[in-house]
Amino acid sequence: MGGWDFARRGGLDARPRRSRQGRGAGLAGARRGAVVYRMTYRTALITGASSGIGRGLARALAESGTQVIACARRGGELEALIAEINAQSGWGRARALVLDVADSEATRAAVKQADADVGGLDLVVANAGVGAPPGVPTWSWEALGAACQINFVGAAATLTAALPQMVARRRGHLVGMSSLASFGALPGASAYCAPKAGLSMLLDCLRLDLRNTGVAVTAIHVGFVRTPMLDHAQHALPQLLPVDVAVAAMLARLPARPAEINLPQPLALGTRLFAGLPRGLRDLLFRLPLFRRDGI
Ligand SMILES: NC(=O)c1ccc[n+]([C@@H]2O[C@H](COP(=O)([O-])OP(=O)(O)OC[C@H]3O[C@@H](n4cnc5c(N)ncnc54)[C@H](OP(=O)(O)O)[C@@H]3O)[C@@H](O)[C@H]2O)c1
């Protein structure tokens, strides 16, 4: 990964620039005439970039001028993404990094090395995640162990690997891809809710600990986004978002470095209110067909 030349890209400027060009100039899938935010993170590392939300983020960031390191286990999918991005840009805006975040030590070493290779990561997105595998109970160790290792431990390793260097530079943005499922317990979702709640808590703690260091922390809480993760979902998918809409909404808000981004907002508000109800009342409501879950 050595030899990347970022100097000519200029310094970090994470302010959104409004443009009415819409077509081809900015976020993946941005509709013609829509407001386009020109993201100018100089460098970014994104885990889970071979598919779904991570892939969309990597594409959109690269299109807006960011040098992207796209990480995942499936090298073939990553190479296809990189070829697509680089063919479009005409110069190397993206690199693939094959990485299994379930191996936290290897993840820490790879992210730290990436930070050194690019002369400092401005944005790290811990996005890699899994739902419960089909065919085993969500409370089984087979489901829980893997989900905790990937969705929580792997994310923690990703986020903290280059943190000492970011703090020393007094610059950086850590982003974790959590879920509205982190707001409160849901039936049939032990393996998903628990590590995502841990991730959201970690992000909020990091945000407090990193105040005044120049490093910002954002938790993204997503409802339902049409990605391969939901291919086998057998429960209701209210307010389902297409990937490009979710990605555009995230990238429109990230430059302000908020503590959290909740998508879609009506579902986020409803989920937050629901989680605040007395436990007995929630237990009664969980008997409704809406809450019948058999998946993530
Ligand atoms: N889709 C939704 O409705 C939804 C809702 C809330 C939150 N989220 C969160 O959004 C994030 C992205 O999910 P998605 O919906 O885009 O699903 P997706 O399309 O299935 O993508 C998941 C990504 O995570 C990567 N990944 C999984 N295990 C990994 C591991 N051990 N090491 C490295 N990479 C790994 C996968 O790549 P490889 O298989 O190539 O490794 C893939 O790129 C996840 O954290 C998910 O929990 C999604």
The ligand as an SDF file (V2000), in Angstrom:
LIG
                    3D

 48 52  0  0  0  0  0  0  0  0999 V2000
  -29.0670   -3.6740    6.2180 N   0  0  0  0  0  0  0  0  0  0  0  0
  -29.6840   -3.2570    7.3200 C   0  0  0  0  0  0  0  0  0  0  0  0
  -30.9270   -3.1920    7.3710 O   0  0  0  0  0  0  0  0  0  0  0  0
  -28.8810   -2.8200    8.5090 C   0  0  0  0  0  0  0  0  0  0  0  0
  -29.5750   -2.2500    9.5830 C   0  0  0  0  0  0  0  0  0  0  0  0
  -28.8530   -1.8170   10.6870 C   0  0  0  0  0  0  0  0  0  0  0  0
  -27.4840   -1.9200   10.7070 C   0  0  0  0  0  0  0  0  0  0  0  0
  -26.8390   -2.4980    9.6470 N   0  0  0  0  0  0  0  0  0  0  0  0
  -25.4010   -2.6260    9.7470 C   0  0  0  0  0  0  0  0  0  0  0  0
  -24.7720   -2.1050    8.6080 O   0  0  0  0  0  0  0  0  0  0  0  0
  -23.5260   -2.7620    8.4270 C   0  0  0  0  0  0  0  0  0  0  0  0
  -23.3890   -3.1930    6.9760 C   0  0  0  0  0  0  0  0  0  0  0  0
  -24.3560   -4.1880    6.7110 O   0  0  0  0  0  0  0  0  0  0  0  0
  -25.0830   -4.3390    5.3050 P   0  0  0  0  0  0  0  0  0  0  0  0
  -26.5270   -4.1980    5.5520 O   0  0  0  0  0  0  0  0  0  0  0  0
  -24.4210   -3.5110    4.2990 O   0  0  0  0  0  0  0  0  0  0  0  0
  -24.8510   -5.9050    5.0720 O   0  0  0  0  0  0  0  0  0  0  0  0
  -24.0170   -6.6980    3.9480 P   0  0  0  0  0  0  0  0  0  0  0  0
  -24.3690   -6.2330    2.6090 O   0  0  0  0  0  0  0  0  0  0  0  0
  -24.2300   -8.1300    4.3130 O   0  0  0  0  0  0  0  0  0  0  0  0
  -22.5170   -6.2750    4.2470 O   0  0  0  0  0  0  0  0  0  0  0  0
  -21.8190   -6.7330    5.3560 C   0  0  0  0  0  0  0  0  0  0  0  0
  -20.3600   -6.4270    5.1280 C   0  0  0  0  0  0  0  0  0  0  0  0
  -19.6290   -6.8340    6.2990 O   0  0  0  0  0  0  0  0  0  0  0  0
  -18.5180   -7.5870    5.8700 C   0  0  0  0  0  0  0  0  0  0  0  0
  -18.1210   -8.5430    6.8820 N   0  0  0  0  0  0  0  0  0  0  0  0
  -18.8790   -9.4690    7.4960 C   0  0  0  0  0  0  0  0  0  0  0  0
  -18.1340  -10.1950    8.3370 N   0  0  0  0  0  0  0  0  0  0  0  0
  -16.8740   -9.7110    8.2480 C   0  0  0  0  0  0  0  0  0  0  0  0
  -15.6390  -10.0500    8.8550 C   0  0  0  0  0  0  0  0  0  0  0  0
  -15.5450  -11.0590    9.7430 N   0  0  0  0  0  0  0  0  0  0  0  0
  -14.5330   -9.3410    8.5200 N   0  0  0  0  0  0  0  0  0  0  0  0
  -14.6060   -8.3480    7.6270 C   0  0  0  0  0  0  0  0  0  0  0  0
  -15.7340   -7.9850    7.0040 N   0  0  0  0  0  0  0  0  0  0  0  0
  -16.8500   -8.6610    7.3110 C   0  0  0  0  0  0  0  0  0  0  0  0
  -18.9670   -8.2800    4.5770 C   0  0  0  0  0  0  0  0  0  0  0  0
  -17.8510   -8.5620    3.7480 O   0  0  0  0  0  0  0  0  0  0  0  0
  -17.1890   -9.9990    3.5290 P   0  0  0  0  0  0  0  0  0  0  0  0
  -18.2730  -11.0270    3.6260 O   0  0  0  0  0  0  0  0  0  0  0  0
  -16.5660   -9.8810    2.1660 O   0  0  0  0  0  0  0  0  0  0  0  0
  -16.1690  -10.0980    4.6050 O   0  0  0  0  0  0  0  0  0  0  0  0
  -19.7940   -7.1840    3.9420 C   0  0  0  0  0  0  0  0  0  0  0  0
  -18.9700   -6.3270    3.1980 O   0  0  0  0  0  0  0  0  0  0  0  0
  -23.4940   -3.9360    9.4190 C   0  0  0  0  0  0  0  0  0  0  0  0
  -22.7340   -3.6040   10.5380 O   0  0  0  0  0  0  0  0  0  0  0  0
  -24.9450   -4.0760    9.7970 C   0  0  0  0  0  0  0  0  0  0  0  0
  -25.1080   -4.6530   11.0650 O   0  0  0  0  0  0  0  0  0  0  0  0
  -27.4980   -2.9350    8.5490 C   0  0  0  0  0  0  0  0  0  0  0  0
  1  2  1  0
  2  3  2  0
  2  4  1  0
  4  5  1  0
  4 48  2  0
  5  6  2  0
  6  7  1  0
  7  8  2  0
  8  9  1  0
  8 48  1  0
  9 10  1  0
  9 46  1  0
 10 11  1  0
 11 12  1  0
 11 44  1  0
 12 13  1  0
 13 14  1  0
 14 15  2  0
 14 16  1  0
 14 17  1  0
 17 18  1  0
 18 19  2  0
 18 20  1  0
 18 21  1  0
 21 22  1  0
 22 23  1  0
 23 24  1  0
 23 42  1  0
 24 25  1  0
 25 26  1  0
 25 36  1  0
 26 27  1  0
 26 35  1  0
 27 28  2  0
 28 29  1  0
 29 30  1  0
 29 35  2  0
 30 31  1  0
 30 32  2  0
 32 33  1  0
 33 34  2  0
 34 35  1  0
 36 37  1  0
 36 42  1  0
 37 38  1  0
 38 39  2  0
 38 40  1  0
 38 41  1  0
 42 43  1  0
 44 45  1  0
 44 46  1  0
 46 47  1  0
M  CHG  2   8   1  16  -1
M  END
$$$$
